[in-house]
Amino acid sequence: MFAALPHSRPNLSGAFVATRRTTNPLFLASPSSLNLLSFSRVLRKSDGLVSSRSCSSKRGAHDLFEDFSVLLPDTPWDAKNTWTTFAAYFFILHIPLICQVTNGEGMQVASTALLQTTEFLGALALLHFTVKPQHAISSFFVEKLFTEQRSLIKATIVGAGLLIALVLLTSALADEFIGSRDVTSPVLKEILSDSSQSKAVCFVLYCFIAPALEETIYRGYLLTSLASKMKWWNAVIISSCVFSAAHFSVENSLQLFIIGCILGSVYCWTGNLASSIVIHSVYNAIILQSTIMS
């Protein structure tokens, strides 16, 4: 018997010769090599999935950071004149009046409150006359005080707690590495050493007039104007540096910068000046009470 040949074809002599189907050994895949190929494909797919998820999470965090601020690019003031307007306030109103307070011997609390009120009204007048024709400063500040885009209560509680914690931390670090020193304003001590009536007027001054003035200028005007032409966090940093420098207190400059950053961030998140004014007022009230008790 003859075994059947896999393939046969006649040659020129008429005899059949066996032929084999040749296969390139490079294309032969053993079970183990197939498993390796499948595993490498799975790895590539999983790597692509992880990288896409990583990119998505990064984009999500970036979008969340970008969406932190609700401040709009359209402001009532021309962004090109931001520093010109602020310089007019700073050199015409702020410095002359603050010099009157710091240089006045035996300055009464009523006189200090009057000067602060004059500065506040002068600042509002300046912002009114520099506003764009199609805008009204009254409607802008009404919106900034009474329109709630995000929870004011939550922002106020978190902001005040964070502010107090950071101020206490920086104070403890300063006492540890620099040494304890009295950084309380001598004018404030003089006012608080007077009668109970002077203390009451002082609380009105530092807890209502001063916060309203500073939040209007440094957050309502300066931060709003800067945020219209740059990233909100850069605007917060710049306005906080100016806020710290405007107090002319080297010893308290770091804490004032931190205060400005927190108040600015709260304002950016809520879009409302009421929350930053309340935090500012609470902080000043704590400082006054601690000064009285010291």
Phi, psi and omega in degrees: 000149180249136177284139180290130179279146181302312179217143178217152178214150179283141173266188184295335181272000179092352179276151178270134177239144181282139176235151178243140176281114183272142179232137180295122182298341179292336182264001176278129182238122176280164178304322181293320179292325176297320178296320179295319179296317179297319181295320180294323177295319178297319179298317180297319179294317181293322177297318178296323179293317179296316181295322179293321177294321179297316178296321180295319179293322178295317178296322179296317178295321179295317179295322179296319179292320179294322183276005180299319183268139176253009180291138183267151180290338180275118181240160180290348183244151178290124183297334180290337182255018184302307185285332176294314179295318180294322178297323178297316177296314188293315187269338181266324184253306191292304185296312179301320182286323179289331175292325176298322181288313186285332182264349182282117179281134181066031181298126179280154182295327179295321178293320178296317178297322179295319179294319179295320178294321177298318178296319180297312180294322177295322178294318178297320178296319179297315179294328179292318184280345179257005181286155177295151183301325184277001181245159175233128183295328180295315180293327178297311183285332173296317177295320182287344182255331189239359177260125183250107176270326178225168187298113179288323182295314179298314181297321181293316181294312180295316181296316180294317179297316179294320180297311181296319180297315181291322179294317177296321180295313180294326177294318179295319179294321179295319178295327183286316188259335181254325183114149181287135177211155181274115181249012180287139181297131178296329177296318179296318178298320180295319180293317183287346178276354180278202184289172178296330177295320177295322178296320180295316178295325179296319178295322177296318181296308188276340183256350180231304185291308182298313177299319179296318179297308186290323178290327177295316184282307191276330177257308184297320180261298189294309181295319178299316181292318180292321181292344179283347183228009177206174177298145186298325181290327174294321178296322178296316181296314182295313181295328178290323175297317179294318179300317179293315182294329183291346179271351177052047180227101181294321183296326183258011188298319181294314180295322178295323176295317178297317178301315179298320180295317181291314179297320178294320179294319177298318179295318178296321183288320182268332187070018186229131180284342184298320182294316180291326177294318180296315179298316178300317180294317180297317179297314179297323178296321178295318179297317179297316181295320178292327177292320178295321183282343182280000000 
